[in-house]
Amino acid sequence: MSQCSLINYKLLAQQQQKQLTTLQAQLQTLLTVQETGSCGGGASTEVAKPQVFDKTPEKVLYFMIACKLYLRMRMKGVVVEKQI
């Protein structure tokens, strides 16, 4: 394996680790809110917005998960009519 390939793998691993850390933090926030019920009555919860997608194929799954978590947190307790 070439030196360049090793560097690319290390950079990719670092990026994925950063995304995983962000997703874990968002998931922990979601679980905490669900347990405490502190997001009732349509109040929005502050949650980090997903990072801007840079069209990298390896990041598609992480971006989609981050978007789903973001939307679920923002729409928790909001009636369906207002969500639409």
Z-matrix of the N, CA and C atoms (Angstrom, degrees):
N
C 1 1.445
C 2 1.525 1 108.33
N 3 1.304 2 116.44 1 137.44
C 4 1.453 3 120.33 2 -177.08
C 5 1.527 4 110.77 3 -77.61
N 6 1.318 5 114.59 4 161.35
C 7 1.469 6 121.23 5 179.00
C 8 1.532 7 110.49 6 -62.14
N 9 1.327 8 116.26 7 -37.97
C 10 1.466 9 121.26 8 -179.85
C 11 1.526 10 111.05 9 -63.38
N 12 1.323 11 116.84 10 -41.25
C 13 1.458 12 120.93 11 179.24
C 14 1.530 13 111.05 12 -64.59
N 15 1.333 14 116.09 13 -39.33
C 16 1.457 15 119.86 14 178.33
C 17 1.523 16 111.09 15 -62.90
N 18 1.312 17 116.68 16 -42.08
C 19 1.465 18 121.24 17 178.97
C 20 1.520 19 109.84 18 -63.71
N 21 1.336 20 117.03 19 -43.19
C 22 1.462 21 120.47 20 179.07
C 23 1.524 22 111.29 21 -62.24
N 24 1.325 23 117.22 22 -41.45
C 25 1.457 24 120.79 23 178.59
C 26 1.524 25 110.81 24 -64.43
N 27 1.333 26 116.54 25 -40.37
C 28 1.464 27 119.82 26 179.52
C 29 1.531 28 110.79 27 -65.88
N 30 1.320 29 117.31 28 -41.71
C 31 1.463 30 120.65 29 178.67
C 32 1.525 31 110.82 30 -64.67
N 33 1.313 32 116.27 31 -42.91
C 34 1.456 33 120.77 32 178.57
C 35 1.530 34 110.63 33 -62.01
N 36 1.323 35 116.65 34 -42.92
C 37 1.458 36 121.19 35 179.19
C 38 1.528 37 110.63 36 -63.27
N 39 1.325 38 117.54 37 -40.22
C 40 1.464 39 121.31 38 178.28
C 41 1.528 40 110.90 39 -64.65
N 42 1.322 41 117.30 40 -42.84
C 43 1.463 42 121.08 41 179.52
C 44 1.525 43 110.54 42 -63.62
N 45 1.319 44 116.27 43 -43.38
C 46 1.461 45 119.74 44 -179.29
C 47 1.524 46 110.93 45 -67.32
N 48 1.318 47 117.06 46 -35.94
C 49 1.465 48 120.21 47 177.67
C 50 1.526 49 110.71 48 -65.04
N 51 1.325 50 116.93 49 -39.73
C 52 1.467 51 121.07 50 178.10
C 53 1.526 52 110.41 51 -64.67
N 54 1.326 53 116.97 52 -43.77
C 55 1.466 54 120.45 53 178.35
C 56 1.523 55 111.03 54 -64.69
N 57 1.317 56 117.07 55 -40.12
C 58 1.449 57 121.23 56 178.97
C 59 1.524 58 110.82 57 -63.13
N 60 1.311 59 117.29 58 -41.30
C 61 1.462 60 121.50 59 177.70
C 62 1.517 61 110.65 60 -61.91
N 63 1.336 62 116.80 61 -42.91
C 64 1.461 63 121.24 62 178.66
C 65 1.525 64 110.51 63 -63.22
N 66 1.320 65 116.78 64 -45.14
C 67 1.464 66 120.62 65 179.80
C 68 1.524 67 111.83 66 -64.33
N 69 1.327 68 116.73 67 -38.67
C 70 1.457 69 119.65 68 178.69
C 71 1.527 70 110.84 69 -64.98
N 72 1.321 71 117.02 70 -39.35
C 73 1.460 72 120.70 71 178.03
C 74 1.525 73 110.56 72 -64.81
N 75 1.329 74 116.58 73 -42.39
C 76 1.458 75 119.91 74 178.68
C 77 1.523 76 111.08 75 -65.93
N 78 1.313 77 117.39 76 -40.02
C 79 1.459 78 121.38 77 178.12
C 80 1.525 79 110.58 78 -64.36
N 81 1.326 80 116.90 79 -41.35
C 82 1.455 81 120.29 80 178.71
C 83 1.524 82 110.35 81 -63.14
N 84 1.324 83 117.17 82 -39.30
C 85 1.462 84 121.28 83 176.81
C 86 1.521 85 110.00 84 -62.59
N 87 1.317 86 116.66 85 -44.48
C 88 1.461 87 121.51 86 179.11
C 89 1.523 88 111.07 87 -60.36
N 90 1.313 89 117.05 88 -45.60
C 91 1.459 90 120.99 89 -179.65
C 92 1.525 91 111.18 90 -65.42
N 93 1.300 92 117.33 91 -39.64
C 94 1.462 93 121.46 92 179.00
C 95 1.519 94 110.75 93 -63.73
N 96 1.323 95 116.79 94 -43.38
C 97 1.458 96 120.91 95 179.43
C 98 1.520 97 110.49 96 -64.83
N 99 1.315 98 117.57 97 -40.62
C 100 1.459 99 120.56 98 179.41
C 101 1.527 100 111.09 99 -64.97
N 102 1.320 101 117.22 100 -39.45
C 103 1.455 102 121.10 101 -178.59
C 104 1.525 103 111.68 102 -69.53
N 105 1.327 104 116.68 103 -41.58
C 106 1.462 105 120.18 104 -176.29
C 107 1.516 106 112.76 105 -86.83
N 108 1.353 107 116.08 106 -20.55
C 109 1.454 108 119.38 107 -178.69
C 110 1.515 109 112.27 108 67.79
N 111 1.321 110 117.72 109 26.27
C 112 1.464 111 121.21 110 -174.66
C 113 1.515 112 113.34 111 -80.85
N 114 1.304 113 117.59 112 3.93
C 115 1.465 114 119.66 113 -177.61
C 116 1.522 115 110.61 114 -114.01
N 117 1.308 116 118.35 115 35.51
C 118 1.449 117 121.09 116 -178.38
C 119 1.507 118 112.07 117 -85.27
N 120 1.328 119 115.00 118 168.48
C 121 1.447 120 120.30 119 174.19
C 122 1.506 121 115.40 120 71.80
N 123 1.304 122 118.65 121 20.14
C 124 1.451 123 121.07 122 176.70
C 125 1.521 124 114.29 123 80.19
N 126 1.312 125 118.27 124 5.96
C 127 1.462 126 119.91 125 179.12
C 128 1.507 127 109.18 126 -72.39
N 129 1.321 128 116.05 127 136.64
C 130 1.459 129 118.94 128 -179.54
C 131 1.520 130 110.00 129 -83.77
N 132 1.300 131 115.53 130 145.27
C 133 1.449 132 122.43 131 178.73
C 134 1.513 133 108.57 132 -101.93
N 135 1.309 134 115.96 133 138.85
C 136 1.457 135 119.56 134 177.09
C 137 1.528 136 108.55 135 -73.72
N 138 1.294 137 115.41 136 123.96
C 139 1.459 138 121.58 137 179.01
C 140 1.526 139 106.94 138 -143.43
N 141 1.316 140 115.47 139 144.39
C 142 1.465 141 119.68 140 -177.72
C 143 1.520 142 110.71 141 -64.36
N 144 1.321 143 115.36 142 136.14
C 145 1.460 144 119.63 143 176.09
C 146 1.522 145 108.97 144 -72.20
N 147 1.331 146 117.44 145 147.68
C 148 1.466 147 119.74 146 176.83
C 149 1.531 148 110.27 147 -61.57
N 150 1.307 149 115.14 148 150.10
C 151 1.457 150 119.49 149 176.55
C 152 1.518 151 109.61 150 -64.94
N 153 1.315 152 116.21 151 153.47
C 154 1.459 153 120.87 152 178.74
C 155 1.527 154 108.63 153 -63.74
N 156 1.321 155 116.02 154 131.21
C 157 1.466 156 120.97 155 -178.40
C 158 1.525 157 109.59 156 -74.02
N 159 1.313 158 116.40 157 127.96
C 160 1.464 159 121.04 158 -177.01
C 161 1.531 160 113.06 159 -101.32
N 162 1.341 161 116.60 160 17.21
C 163 1.463 162 123.87 161 176.80
C 164 1.526 163 113.79 162 65.73
N 165 1.322 164 117.20 163 21.09
C 166 1.456 165 121.40 164 176.58
C 167 1.520 166 108.62 165 -82.02
N 168 1.331 167 118.40 166 122.15
C 169 1.467 168 120.60 167 -176.74
C 170 1.531 169 113.42 168 -55.80
N 171 1.319 170 117.56 169 -33.37
C 172 1.459 171 120.52 170 -177.75
C 173 1.528 172 112.04 171 -69.49
N 174 1.324 173 117.57 172 -18.72
C 175 1.463 174 120.92 173 -175.12
C 176 1.528 175 113.71 174 -100.99
N 177 1.319 176 117.81 175 1.53
C 178 1.461 177 121.23 176 -176.03
C 179 1.528 178 110.85 177 -59.78
N 180 1.314 179 117.98 178 -50.49
C 181 1.454 180 121.86 179 -177.06
C 182 1.522 181 111.17 180 -60.50
N 183 1.331 182 117.34 181 -45.75
C 184 1.458 183 121.18 182 -179.23
C 185 1.527 184 111.28 183 -64.05
N 186 1.318 185 116.64 184 -38.08
C 187 1.462 186 120.97 185 178.91
C 188 1.527 187 110.31 186 -65.64
N 189 1.321 188 116.74 187 -43.61
C 190 1.460 189 120.49 188 -179.77
C 191 1.532 190 111.15 189 -64.04
N 192 1.315 191 117.34 190 -42.24
C 193 1.460 192 121.26 191 178.94
C 194 1.523 193 110.36 192 -63.92
N 195 1.327 194 116.44 193 -43.88
C 196 1.464 195 120.39 194 179.12
C 197 1.521 196 110.93 195 -61.96
N 198 1.319 197 117.73 196 -40.39
C 199 1.472 198 121.36 197 178.94
C 200 1.527 199 111.13 198 -65.53
N 201 1.323 200 116.30 199 -43.38
C 202 1.465 201 119.76 200 179.24
C 203 1.525 202 111.08 201 -62.25
N 204 1.325 203 116.75 202 -44.87
C 205 1.463 204 120.24 203 178.39
C 206 1.525 205 110.88 204 -61.87
N 207 1.323 206 116.03 205 -43.39
C 208 1.469 207 120.82 206 -179.75
C 209 1.525 208 110.59 207 -60.48
N 210 1.326 209 116.25 208 -47.80
C 211 1.460 210 119.58 209 -178.44
C 212 1.529 211 111.89 210 -66.47
N 213 1.315 212 117.16 211 -40.28
C 214 1.461 213 120.05 212 178.68
C 215 1.523 214 111.38 213 -62.38
N 216 1.323 215 116.05 214 -41.71
C 217 1.462 216 119.47 215 180.00
C 218 1.523 217 110.96 216 -67.16
N 219 1.300 218 117.19 217 -40.90
C 220 1.465 219 121.03 218 -177.76
C 221 1.533 220 111.87 219 -71.97
N 222 1.323 221 117.81 220 -30.12
C 223 1.455 222 121.18 221 -175.55
C 224 1.521 223 114.26 222 -100.94
N 225 1.314 224 117.22 223 3.31
C 226 1.466 225 120.32 224 -179.24
C 227 1.523 226 109.55 225 -64.36
N 228 1.322 227 116.17 226 127.00
C 229 1.445 228 121.51 227 178.89
C 230 1.515 229 115.60 228 83.36
N 231 1.333 230 116.65 229 0.41
C 232 1.462 231 120.87 230 179.22
C 233 1.525 232 108.24 231 -93.26
N 234 1.316 233 116.77 232 134.91
C 235 1.462 234 119.79 233 -179.97
C 236 1.527 235 110.51 234 -65.28
N 237 1.321 236 115.29 235 153.51
C 238 1.463 237 121.28 236 -173.82
C 239 1.528 238 111.78 237 -57.59
N 240 1.328 239 117.03 238 -39.64
C 241 1.460 240 119.88 239 -178.87
C 242 1.520 241 112.44 240 -59.67
N 243 1.335 242 116.43 241 -38.21
C 244 1.465 243 119.92 242 178.57
C 245 1.523 244 111.73 243 -75.95
N 246 1.322 245 117.72 244 -28.48
C 247 1.467 246 120.87 245 178.72
C 248 1.526 247 110.29 246 -65.94
N 249 1.315 248 115.77 247 -37.09
C 250 1.459 249 120.16 248 -178.04
C 251 1.505 250 109.26 249 -73.36
